[in-house]
Amino acid sequence: MELTHFGQGGRARMVDVSEKDKTVRIARAVGKVRLNPQTFALVMEGRMKKGDVLAVAQVAGIMAAKQCSSLIPMCHPVAITGADIDFAPDGDSGVIGITAEVRCKGETGVEMEALTAVAAAALTIYDMCKAVQRDIEITDIKLAYKSGGKSGEFVNV
């Protein structure tokens, strides 16, 4: 398999996608934020001093998906047609699961946008909770699903 982001002489380059077909593309990424029981309760009860943690994290994730090409050097600016962030809080483990789904109709996929959305949402949770807990863990960020384009469907459960 060939790495596509290297040109002549091994120098980094942005891949030319002008000859690729426009298709509907979907990417879903997931990740986890692990909190202690006290912090988890503050988040879920809406008692964090900085405000509604999950609402702010949701907006941060969507904003990050829209700005991905400004953050990741070789990403193409993609006209996103939809972005959504969902949370799955688990009180038994203190984990807040994060899922980001991003969609577009274009020549290149939105995997990086979905991954960036999860990372930004997780970092926002950390930022809003760090005053009460410093050892918050952000883990397991990965691409869970993609469809569209020449390579078709990918599932990573």
ZANUTI-462565 format. One record per residue (C-alpha): residue in one letter; z, y, x; residue number from 1. Coordinates in steps of 0.02 Angstrom, whole numbers, plus 50000, padded with zeros to 5 digits. Example, Ala and Ser with C-alpha at 12.3 -4.5 7.8 and 13.67 -1.06 7.14 Angstrom:
2
+---+-------+-------+-------+-----+
! r !    zz !    yy !    xx !   k !
+---+-------+-------+-------+-----+
! A ! 50390 ! 49775 ! 50615 !   1 !
! S ! 50357 ! 49947 ! 50684 !   2 !
+---+-------+-------+-------+-----+
//
This chain:
157
+---+-------+-------+-------+-----+
! r !    zz !    yy !    xx !   k !
+---+-------+-------+-------+-----+
! M ! 50000 ! 50000 ! 50000 !   1 !
! E ! 49952 ! 50172 ! 50064 !   2 !
! L ! 50065 ! 50324 ! 50058 !   3 !
! T ! 49965 ! 50459 ! 49970 !   4 !
! H ! 50060 ! 50614 ! 50026 !   5 !
! F ! 49998 ! 50606 ! 50206 !   6 !
! G ! 49831 ! 50674 ! 50261 !   7 !
! Q ! 49739 ! 50670 ! 50426 !   8 !
! G ! 49853 ! 50668 ! 50575 !   9 !
! G ! 50002 ! 50613 ! 50469 !  10 !
! R ! 50034 ! 50787 ! 50400 !  11 !
! A ! 50107 ! 50809 ! 50226 !  12 !
! R ! 49987 ! 50856 ! 50088 !  13 !
! M ! 49980 ! 50878 ! 49901 !  14 !
! V ! 49871 ! 50742 ! 49825 !  15 !
! D ! 49710 ! 50801 ! 49741 !  16 !
! V ! 49715 ! 50740 ! 49560 !  17 !
! S ! 49562 ! 50836 ! 49499 !  18 !
! E ! 49459 ! 50677 ! 49476 !  19 !
! K ! 49593 ! 50583 ! 49378 !  20 !
! D ! 49581 ! 50562 ! 49190 !  21 !
! K ! 49701 ! 50655 ! 49077 !  22 !
! T ! 49810 ! 50530 ! 48986 !  23 !
! V ! 49973 ! 50538 ! 48889 !  24 !
! R ! 50110 ! 50503 ! 49015 !  25 !
! I ! 50292 ! 50466 ! 48982 !  26 !
! A ! 50434 ! 50443 ! 49107 !  27 !
! R ! 50615 ! 50398 ! 49074 !  28 !
! A ! 50750 ! 50412 ! 49206 !  29 !
! V ! 50934 ! 50367 ! 49197 !  30 !
! G ! 51094 ! 50403 ! 49292 !  31 !
! K ! 51282 ! 50401 ! 49277 !  32 !
! V ! 51428 ! 50519 ! 49303 !  33 !
! R ! 51599 ! 50438 ! 49324 !  34 !
! L ! 51751 ! 50541 ! 49275 !  35 !
! N ! 51937 ! 50501 ! 49275 !  36 !
! P ! 52016 ! 50477 ! 49102 !  37 !
! Q ! 52090 ! 50652 ! 49095 !  38 !
! T ! 51927 ! 50740 ! 49139 !  39 !
! F ! 51828 ! 50627 ! 49023 !  40 !
! A ! 51946 ! 50674 ! 48880 !  41 !
! L ! 51928 ! 50861 ! 48917 !  42 !
! V ! 51738 ! 50846 ! 48912 !  43 !
! M ! 51732 ! 50743 ! 48754 !  44 !
! E ! 51860 ! 50851 ! 48663 !  45 !
! G ! 51771 ! 51012 ! 48713 !  46 !
! R ! 51921 ! 51078 ! 48807 !  47 !
! M ! 51839 ! 51116 ! 48975 !  48 !
! K ! 51866 ! 51300 ! 49019 !  49 !
! K ! 51682 ! 51328 ! 49064 !  50 !
! G ! 51625 ! 51275 ! 48891 !  51 !
! D ! 51529 ! 51131 ! 48810 !  52 !
! V ! 51489 ! 51025 ! 48963 !  53 !
! L ! 51359 ! 50912 ! 48884 !  54 !
! A ! 51267 ! 51053 ! 48795 !  55 !
! V ! 51252 ! 51150 ! 48957 !  56 !
! A ! 51202 ! 50993 ! 49053 !  57 !
! Q ! 51068 ! 50956 ! 48923 !  58 !
! V ! 50990 ! 51128 ! 48944 !  59 !
! A ! 51004 ! 51115 ! 49134 !  60 !
! G ! 50911 ! 50949 ! 49132 !  61 !
! I ! 50769 ! 51017 ! 49027 !  62 !
! M ! 50756 ! 51174 ! 49134 !  63 !
! A ! 50752 ! 51067 ! 49292 !  64 !
! A ! 50610 ! 50959 ! 49224 !  65 !
! K ! 50510 ! 51118 ! 49194 !  66 !
! Q ! 50543 ! 51180 ! 49371 !  67 !
! C ! 50517 ! 51017 ! 49466 !  68 !
! S ! 50364 ! 51076 ! 49563 !  69 !
! S ! 50466 ! 51224 ! 49628 !  70 !
! L ! 50600 ! 51106 ! 49695 !  71 !
! I ! 50503 ! 50955 ! 49760 !  72 !
! P ! 50370 ! 51015 ! 49883 !  73 !
! M ! 50225 ! 50896 ! 49845 !  74 !
! C ! 50246 ! 50888 ! 49655 !  75 !
! H ! 50107 ! 50961 ! 49550 !  76 !
! P ! 50150 ! 51090 ! 49419 !  77 !
! V ! 50139 ! 50988 ! 49259 !  78 !
! A ! 50116 ! 51055 ! 49084 !  79 !
! I ! 50259 ! 50961 ! 49003 !  80 !
! T ! 50234 ! 50929 ! 48818 !  81 !
! G ! 50411 ! 50868 ! 48787 !  82 !
! A ! 50578 ! 50842 ! 48873 !  83 !
! D ! 50739 ! 50770 ! 48805 !  84 !
! I ! 50909 ! 50729 ! 48878 !  85 !
! D ! 51029 ! 50606 ! 48797 !  86 !
! F ! 51208 ! 50562 ! 48844 !  87 !
! A ! 51299 ! 50398 ! 48818 !  88 !
! P ! 51485 ! 50426 ! 48848 !  89 !
! D ! 51591 ! 50270 ! 48876 !  90 !
! G ! 51776 ! 50305 ! 48858 !  91 !
! D ! 51828 ! 50136 ! 48927 !  92 !
! S ! 51745 ! 50165 ! 49095 !  93 !
! G ! 51746 ! 50355 ! 49099 !  94 !
! V ! 51558 ! 50353 ! 49127 !  95 !
! I ! 51436 ! 50472 ! 49048 !  96 !
! G ! 51264 ! 50392 ! 49049 !  97 !
! I ! 51118 ! 50512 ! 49059 !  98 !
! T ! 50940 ! 50477 ! 49002 !  99 !
! A ! 50797 ! 50599 ! 49023 ! 100 !
! E ! 50627 ! 50573 ! 48945 ! 101 !
! V ! 50482 ! 50685 ! 48991 ! 102 !
! R ! 50306 ! 50684 ! 48919 ! 103 !
! C ! 50140 ! 50765 ! 48961 ! 104 !
! K ! 49953 ! 50744 ! 48940 ! 105 !
! G ! 49880 ! 50764 ! 49112 ! 106 !
! E ! 49809 ! 50696 ! 49274 ! 107 !
! T ! 49976 ! 50651 ! 49352 ! 108 !
! G ! 50139 ! 50576 ! 49291 ! 109 !
! V ! 50308 ! 50651 ! 49255 ! 110 !
! E ! 50421 ! 50529 ! 49347 ! 111 !
! M ! 50486 ! 50663 ! 49464 ! 112 !
! E ! 50519 ! 50780 ! 49318 ! 113 !
! A ! 50624 ! 50648 ! 49230 ! 114 !
! L ! 50721 ! 50605 ! 49389 ! 115 !
! T ! 50751 ! 50789 ! 49425 ! 116 !
! A ! 50812 ! 50816 ! 49247 ! 117 !
! V ! 50942 ! 50677 ! 49265 ! 118 !
! A ! 50999 ! 50743 ! 49433 ! 119 !
! A ! 51018 ! 50921 ! 49368 ! 120 !
! A ! 51112 ! 50864 ! 49213 ! 121 !
! A ! 51230 ! 50760 ! 49321 ! 122 !
! L ! 51257 ! 50902 ! 49444 ! 123 !
! T ! 51293 ! 51020 ! 49299 ! 124 !
! I ! 51427 ! 50902 ! 49234 ! 125 !
! Y ! 51501 ! 50898 ! 49409 ! 126 !
! D ! 51496 ! 51088 ! 49423 ! 127 !
! M ! 51580 ! 51115 ! 49256 ! 128 !
! C ! 51717 ! 50985 ! 49292 ! 129 !
! K ! 51752 ! 51010 ! 49478 ! 130 !
! A ! 51898 ! 51127 ! 49446 ! 131 !
! V ! 51997 ! 50983 ! 49370 ! 132 !
! Q ! 51924 ! 50836 ! 49470 ! 133 !
! R ! 51846 ! 50838 ! 49643 ! 134 !
! D ! 51805 ! 50653 ! 49661 ! 135 !
! I ! 51676 ! 50643 ! 49521 ! 136 !
! E ! 51543 ! 50512 ! 49560 ! 137 !
! I ! 51358 ! 50532 ! 49522 ! 138 !
! T ! 51273 ! 50361 ! 49533 ! 139 !
! D ! 51127 ! 50251 ! 49488 ! 140 !
! I ! 50991 ! 50383 ! 49466 ! 141 !
! K ! 50828 ! 50288 ! 49446 ! 142 !
! L ! 50662 ! 50282 ! 49356 ! 143 !
! A ! 50685 ! 50167 ! 49206 ! 144 !
! Y ! 50513 ! 50177 ! 49126 ! 145 !
! K ! 50342 ! 50255 ! 49145 ! 146 !
! S ! 50178 ! 50240 ! 49053 ! 147 !
! G ! 50005 ! 50315 ! 49063 ! 148 !
! G ! 49881 ! 50338 ! 49202 ! 149 !
! K ! 49788 ! 50209 ! 49304 ! 150 !
! S ! 49943 ! 50108 ! 49350 ! 151 !
! G ! 49994 ! 50087 ! 49168 ! 152 !
! E ! 50168 ! 50038 ! 49114 ! 153 !
! F ! 50319 ! 50013 ! 49227 ! 154 !
! V ! 50488 ! 49951 ! 49166 ! 155 !
! N ! 50642 ! 49952 ! 49279 ! 156 !
! V ! 50793 ! 49892 ! 49180 ! 157 !
+---+-------+-------+-------+-----+
//
